[in-house]
Amino acid sequence: MDITRRTVVPILAAISFSHLLNDTIQSLLPAIYPILKSSYQLSFAQVGLMTLTLQLTASLLQPVVGIYTDRHHTPYSLVAGMGFSLMGLLLLAVAGRLGSLLLAAGLVGVGSSVFHPESSRVARMASGGRHGMAQSVFQVGGNVGSAMGPLLAAFLVLPRGQISVAWCSLVALLAMIVLYRVGGWYQLHRPASTIRTGASRGAQDAGNPGLSKNRILLSVAVLVALIFSKYFYLASLSSYYTFYLISKFHVSVRAAQIDLFIFLGSVAAGTILGGPIGDRFGRKLVIWVSILGVFPFTVLLPHANLFWTRILTIVIGLILASAFSAIVVYAQELVPGRVGMISGLFFGFAFGMGGLGAAVLGWLADATSIEFVYRICAYLPLIGTLTAFLPNVEHRPAHAKH
C-alpha cells in the first residue's frame, strides 16, 4: 500500500545515498582482493570463500529480515544494521589470517542483510506510485557505491596498506547519521499493519486476476533463474575482472582497479535506466532485453583485445544492470502486500548467487584459468529465454501518467 501520492524526493535521495555508502563498504572487500591475496598467499578458491561468506550471510538473513519487518514496525533497524558493517570494517583493517578476514566479511554481510529489504521498503513508501523509478534511484545509489570501492582501494588502501581500511569506518558512521533521519520519517509515516486479515488477503488476490498459486510460484521460479544468470555472470566480473586484466593483458593493479571502477560505473548507469523504462514500456520487456540481449557481448568478450575488453564490459554493465529493478518491482506486483518478503528474497538470492558464483568460479579458475572462466560464463545470458513464461501482471497506464 502506498503511503504518499507524491514522490518524497528528500527521503528517496537519502535512502539512495545510504545505499551508496552501504555498497561502498561492501565493495571494498573484493576491491582489495589482490592486496590480500598477495599478503596472505591466498588461492583463488580462498578469495572466492571470502565473497561467499559476505554474500551468503546477507543472502540467508535478508528474507528473514524482510518477513519480520512485514509484520513488525522497525524504523531504526537500518541504523543497527549499519553498526554491524562498521564492526566488520574495523576488523578487516587489523585481520591477520583467513579466519578473521571471513569474520569481517560476515559482519559486513549481516549489515547488508538488514539494510536492503528495509531500505527497499522505504523507497517504495516514498515513490508516490512510481515504483520502478524509485527502485532504480534506490539501486543506482548502491551501484555507484560499488564503483567507489575500487577507487578507495586504488588510492587509499593500496598506497597505505590494509590498516587504512579503518578510515573507511567514517563512511559507516555517516550512513548511520543519515539512516537515523530516515528512521524518523519512517516512524511518522508508518504503514498499516501487514498482518493480514481474510478480507485483506482477498484484496491482494484481486490484484492478480487469473493467476493461480501455481502460476505465481512458477513465475517466481523463473525470476529466480534470471537472477541466477545475472549475478553469476556479474560475479565473474566484480570478483575476478582485475585478475583477468592483470593475467591476460599485464596491466598494473591500480590500472585494473580503475577499469573495475569504470565497469561498475556502467552498471550504475544501466540501473538508473531500467526502472523508468519499465514504468513506461513494461518490466517484462526490460527483463527480455537486459538478460538475453547481453549475450552477443558476453560471447565476444573472451576473444577481445584490451581496448575492446574495456568497451565490451561497459556495454555489458549497461545492459545487464537494467534488469534487477524491473525484476524486483515485477515480483512486488506479482505478490502484492509482501514488499519486505519479496525484497528480502530477491536481494538475498542476488547476494547468494554472487557469493556462490565467486566461490565456484574461483575454484574453476584455480583448476583451469581465469580466461576459461569467461569463456564458460559467456553462455549464462541464454537463461533469459525463460522470460517467455512470465505472465503480464502490470498496470502500466497508471504508471505512464507520471
C-alpha positions in Angstrom: 0.0 0.0 0.0 1.4 3.4 -0.9 1.6 5.9 1.9 2.0 9.1 -0.2 0.6 10.1 -3.5 3.6 12.2 -4.4 7.3 11.2 -4.6 9.1 12.2 -1.4 12.3 13.3 -3.1 14.4 14.0 0.0 13.7 10.6 1.5 14.3 8.9 -1.8 17.6 10.8 -2.2 18.6 9.9 1.4 17.9 6.2 1.0 19.8 6.1 -2.3 22.7 8.0 -0.7 22.7 5.5 2.2 22.7 2.7 -0.4 25.8 4.3 -1.9 27.5 4.3 1.4 26.5 0.8 2.3 27.7 -0.7 -1.0 30.9 1.3 -1.0 31.7 -0.6 2.2 30.5 -3.9 0.7 32.6 -3.4 -2.5 35.7 -2.5 -0.7 36.5 -6.1 0.2 36.5 -7.5 -3.4 38.5 -4.4 -4.5 41.4 -5.2 -2.1 41.5 -9.0 -3.0 44.7 -8.5 -5.0 46.3 -7.0 -1.9 45.0 -9.7 0.5 45.9 -12.5 -2.0 49.5 -11.3 -2.2 49.9 -10.6 1.6 48.4 -13.8 2.8 49.3 -16.2 -0.1 45.6 -17.0 -0.7 44.4 -19.2 -3.5 41.6 -18.1 -5.9 39.3 -20.6 -4.0 40.1 -18.8 -0.7 39.4 -15.4 -2.3 36.1 -16.8 -3.5 35.4 -18.1 0.0 35.5 -14.5 1.3 32.9 -13.4 -1.2 30.8 -16.5 -0.4 30.9 -15.6 3.3 29.9 -12.0 2.6 27.2 -12.8 0.2 25.7 -15.9 1.8 25.5 -14.1 5.2 23.4 -11.4 3.6 21.5 -13.9 1.4 20.3 -16.2 4.2 19.3 -13.4 6.5 17.6 -11.0 4.1 14.4 -13.0 3.6 14.1 -13.5 7.3 14.6 -9.8 8.0 12.0 -9.0 5.2 9.4 -11.4 6.6 9.9 -10.0 10.2 9.6 -6.3 9.1 6.5 -7.1 7.1 4.9 -7.8 10.5 6.7 -5.5 12.9 7.5 -1.8 12.7 11.2 -1.3 12.9 12.1 2.2 11.7 15.6 2.3 13.2 16.7 -1.2 12.3 18.7 0.4 9.4 20.9 2.2 11.9 21.6 -1.0 13.8 22.4 -2.9 10.7 25.0 -0.3 9.6 26.6 -0.9 13.0 27.5 -4.4 12.0 29.1 -3.1 8.9 31.1 -0.7 11.0 32.4 -3.5 13.1 33.3 -5.5 10.0 35.4 -2.7 8.6 37.3 -2.2 11.8 38.1 -5.9 12.0 39.1 -6.0 8.3 41.7 -3.3 9.0 43.5 -5.5 11.5 42.7 -9.0 10.3 45.8 -11.1 10.1 44.6 -14.5 9.0 41.9 -16.1 6.8 39.5 -16.8 9.7 39.4 -13.1 10.8 39.0 -12.0 7.2 36.0 -14.3 6.9 34.5 -13.0 10.1 34.9 -9.4 8.9 33.2 -10.3 5.7 30.4 -12.0 7.6 29.8 -8.8 9.7 29.5 -6.7 6.6 27.1 -9.3 5.2 24.9 -9.0 8.3 24.8 -5.3 7.9 23.6 -5.6 4.3 21.0 -8.2 5.2 19.2 -5.6 7.4 19.8 -2.7 5.0 18.4 -4.0 1.7 14.9 -5.2 2.5 14.1 -2.3 4.8 15.6 0.4 2.6 13.7 -1.1 -0.4 10.5 -0.7 1.6 11.3 2.9 2.4 12.0 3.6 -1.3 8.6 2.2 -2.2 6.9 4.2 0.5 8.5 7.4 -0.8 7.8 6.5 -4.5 4.4 8.2 -4.9 3.3 5.2 -7.0 6.3 5.5 -9.4 7.7 2.2 -8.2 10.1 1.4 -11.0 11.6 4.9 -10.9 12.0 4.7 -7.1 13.6 1.3 -7.2 16.1 2.4 -9.8 17.0 5.6 -7.9 17.5 3.4 -4.8 19.5 0.8 -6.6 21.7 3.2 -8.5 23.0 4.6 -5.2 24.2 1.0 -4.5 25.8 0.7 -7.9 27.6 4.0 -7.5 28.8 2.8 -4.1 30.0 -0.5 -5.6 32.0 1.6 -8.1 33.6 3.6 -5.3 35.1 0.6 -3.5 37.8 0.1 -6.2 38.7 3.8 -6.1 39.1 3.6 -2.3 41.3 0.5 -2.8 43.4 2.1 -5.5 44.0 5.5 -3.8 43.8 4.8 -0.1 44.4 1.1 0.7 47.0 0.3 -1.9 49.4 3.0 -1.0 48.8 3.0 2.8 48.2 -0.7 3.5 45.4 -2.8 5.0 45.2 -0.8 8.2 43.9 2.2 6.2 40.6 0.3 5.8 39.8 1.7 9.3 39.4 5.1 7.8 36.5 3.8 5.8 34.6 3.3 9.1 33.8 7.0 8.7 31.6 6.0 5.7 29.6 3.7 8.0 29.3 6.5 10.7 27.9 8.9 8.1 25.4 6.3 6.9 24.2 5.8 10.4 23.5 9.5 10.8 21.6 9.7 7.5 19.6 6.5 8.3 18.7 7.8 11.7 17.0 10.8 10.0 15.3 8.4 7.5 14.1 6.3 10.5 12.4 9.4 12.0 10.4 9.9 8.7 9.6 6.2 8.6 8.3 6.5 12.2 6.0 9.3 11.3 4.7 7.6 8.1 4.5 4.1 9.3 2.4 1.8 7.1 -0.7 0.0 8.2 -0.1 -3.3 9.9 1.0 -6.0 7.5 -0.6 -8.8 9.4 -3.3 -10.0 7.0 -7.0 -10.5 7.7 -9.1 -12.6 5.4 -10.5 -9.5 3.7 -7.1 -8.1 3.0 -5.9 -11.4 1.6 -8.9 -11.3 -0.8 -8.0 -7.8 -1.8 -4.4 -8.9 -2.6 -5.7 -11.8 -4.6 -7.8 -9.4 -6.6 -4.6 -7.7 -7.6 -3.6 -10.8 -9.7 -6.8 -11.8 -11.5 -6.5 -15.0 -13.4 -3.2 -16.1 -11.8 -3.3 -19.3 -9.8 -1.0 -20.0 -6.9 1.0 -22.5 -9.1 1.4 -19.9 -11.8 2.7 -17.4 -9.3 5.2 -19.9 -8.0 6.3 -20.8 -11.5 6.8 -17.1 -12.2 8.8 -16.6 -9.1 11.0 -19.6 -10.1 11.6 -18.0 -13.5 12.6 -14.7 -11.9 15.0 -16.6 -9.5 16.6 -18.3 -12.6 17.0 -14.9 -14.2 18.7 -13.6 -11.0 21.0 -16.6 -11.1 22.0 -15.8 -14.7 22.6 -12.1 -14.0 24.5 -12.4 -10.7 26.6 -15.5 -11.5 27.9 -13.6 -14.6 28.4 -10.4 -12.6 30.4 -12.3 -10.0 32.9 -13.2 -12.7 33.5 -9.5 -13.4 33.1 -8.0 -9.9 35.4 -10.5 -8.2 37.8 -11.5 -11.0 37.9 -8.8 -13.6 41.1 -7.3 -12.0 42.8 -10.7 -12.1 41.7 -11.2 -15.7 43.2 -7.9 -16.8 46.4 -8.5 -14.9 46.8 -12.1 -16.2 45.8 -11.6 -19.8 47.0 -8.0 -20.5 49.6 -7.5 -17.8 48.2 -4.2 -16.6 49.1 -2.8 -13.1 47.0 -3.5 -10.1 45.9 0.2 -9.9 45.0 0.3 -13.6 42.9 -2.9 -13.2 41.1 -1.3 -10.2 40.3 1.8 -12.2 39.0 -0.4 -15.0 36.8 -2.2 -12.4 35.5 1.2 -11.3 34.6 2.1 -14.9 32.7 -1.2 -15.3 30.8 -0.7 -12.1 30.0 2.8 -13.2 28.4 1.4 -16.3 26.4 -0.9 -14.0 25.2 2.2 -12.1 24.1 3.9 -15.3 22.3 0.8 -16.5 20.4 0.5 -13.2 19.0 4.1 -13.4 17.7 3.4 -16.9 15.9 0.1 -16.1 13.2 1.4 -13.7 11.8 4.4 -15.6 11.9 2.4 -18.9 10.0 -0.4 -17.1 7.4 2.1 -15.8 6.8 3.4 -19.3 7.1 0.3 -21.6 6.7 -2.6 -19.2 9.1 -4.5 -16.9 8.8 -7.7 -18.9 10.3 -6.0 -21.9 13.2 -4.7 -19.9 13.8 -8.2 -18.5 13.9 -9.6 -22.0 16.3 -7.1 -23.4 18.5 -6.9 -20.3 19.2 -10.6 -19.8 19.1 -12.1 -23.3 20.2 -9.0 -25.1 23.6 -9.1 -23.4 24.6 -12.5 -24.9 26.3 -11.3 -28.1 28.7 -9.1 -26.0 29.5 -11.8 -23.4 30.4 -14.2 -26.2 32.8 -11.7 -27.8 34.5 -10.7 -24.5 36.9 -13.6 -24.1 38.3 -13.0 -27.6 38.8 -9.3 -27.4 42.0 -7.2 -27.0 42.4 -4.8 -24.1 40.7 -1.9 -25.8 37.7 -3.9 -26.9 37.6 -5.7 -23.5 37.1 -2.3 -21.8 34.4 -1.3 -24.3 32.5 -4.6 -24.1 32.5 -4.7 -20.3 30.9 -1.2 -20.3 28.2 -2.3 -22.7 27.6 -5.5 -20.7 27.3 -3.5 -17.5 24.8 -1.0 -19.1 22.5 -3.7 -20.5 22.7 -6.3 -17.8 22.2 -3.9 -14.9 18.8 -2.7 -16.1 17.2 -6.0 -15.2 17.2 -6.0 -11.4 14.9 -3.1 -10.6 12.5 -4.4 -13.2 12.6 -7.9 -11.7 12.1 -6.7 -8.1 9.1 -4.4 -9.0 7.6 -7.1 -11.2 7.8 -9.5 -8.3 6.2 -7.0 -5.9 3.3 -6.6 -8.3 3.1 -10.4 -8.7 2.8 -10.8 -4.9 1.3 -7.5 -3.7 1.4 -6.6 0.0 4.6 -8.5 0.7 7.2 -5.9 0.0 9.6 -6.9 2.7 9.5 -10.6 2.0 9.9 -10.1 -1.8 12.7 -7.6 -1.4 14.5 -9.8 1.1 14.0 -12.9 -1.1 15.3 -11.3 -4.3 18.1 -9.1 -2.8 19.1 -12.1 -0.7 19.1 -14.5 -3.6 21.1 -12.0 -5.7 23.7 -11.8 -2.9 23.7 -15.6 -2.6 24.3 -16.1 -6.3 27.0 -13.5 -6.3 28.8 -15.3 -3.4 28.2 -18.8 -4.8 29.4 -17.6 -8.2 32.6 -16.1 -6.8 33.4 -19.3 -4.9 32.6 -21.7 -7.8 34.4 -19.5 -10.4 37.4 -19.1 -8.0 37.6 -22.9 -7.8 37.3 -23.2 -11.6 40.0 -20.5 -12.1 42.4 -22.5 -9.9 41.6 -25.7 -11.8 41.8 -24.2 -15.3 42.5 -20.5 -15.9 40.8 -17.1 -15.4 40.4 -16.8 -19.2 38.5 -20.1 -19.2 36.0 -18.8 -16.6 35.0 -16.0 -19.0 34.5 -18.4 -21.9 32.2 -20.6 -19.9 30.2 -17.7 -18.3 29.5 -16.2 -21.7 26.5 -18.5 -22.2 24.7 -17.7 -18.9 22.5 -14.9 -20.5 20.8 -17.6 -22.6 18.8 -18.4 -19.5 16.9 -15.2 -20.4 14.8 -17.2 -22.8 12.8 -18.3 -19.7 11.2 -14.8 -19.7 8.7 -16.1 -22.2 7.0 -18.0 -19.3 6.3 -14.8 -17.3 2.6 -13.5 -17.3 1.6 -9.9 -17.7 0.8 -8.5 -14.3 1.5 -4.8 -14.8 -0.9 -1.9 -14.8 1.3 0.5 -16.9 -1.3 3.1 -17.8 -1.4 4.3 -14.2 2.4 4.5 -14.2 2.7 6.2 -17.5 0.7 9.2 -16.3 3.6 10.3 -14.1 
